[in-house]
């Protein structure tokens, strides 16, 4: 038999779950700069506000990165898994795209400070 307390508990759990989901997906601020790292070294950085396509050719591999309408995405990669293409478009400081086989990392950073967080 379902009691009134069971219904209240279920409603509270649903509200808390929705609030945590919202906080998780909107946790980052809108970024200002796209940083690209290749083979563990900083390759280039570009403003997120300027549309462009960047082609990275390193170690016999090719990756194409598209910055458009304030978002960045990996639009081509010759890696085997293609997971980097499926990560979609990003624009928040808490987001990144990684192509592990080709060792390419795309990261969004904001203008507010050099660090997104400080841990003590």
GIHUGI-V507540 format. One line per field, one symbol per residue. phi: phi as a letter, one per 40 degrees, with the letter a starting at -180 (. if undefined). psi: psi as a letter, one per 30 degrees, with the letter a starting at -180 (. if undefined). burial: b if it has 24 or more other ideal C-beta (glycine too) atoms within 12 Angstrom, else e. A space follows every 10 residues. Layout:
# GIHUGI-V507540
phi: ???
psi: ???
burial: ???
This chain:
# GIHUGI-V507540
phi: .cbccccccc cccccccccc cccccbcccc cbbbbbbbfg bccaabcccb cabbbbbafg bbbbbbbafg bbacbaaccc cgcccccgcb acccbabbbc ccfbbbbbbc ccacbcabbb
psi: kkleeeeeee eeeeeeeeee eeeefgfllk lfkkkkkkhg kkelkkkffk klkkkjjkhg lkkkkkjkhg lkljfkkgle egeeeffakl flfgllkkje efhkkkkkll felfkflkk.
burial: eeeeeeeeee eeeeeeeeee eeeeeeeeee bbbbbbbbee eebeebebee eeebebeeee eebbbbbeee bbbbbebebe eeebbebebb bbbebbbbbe ebebbbbbbb eeeeeeeeee
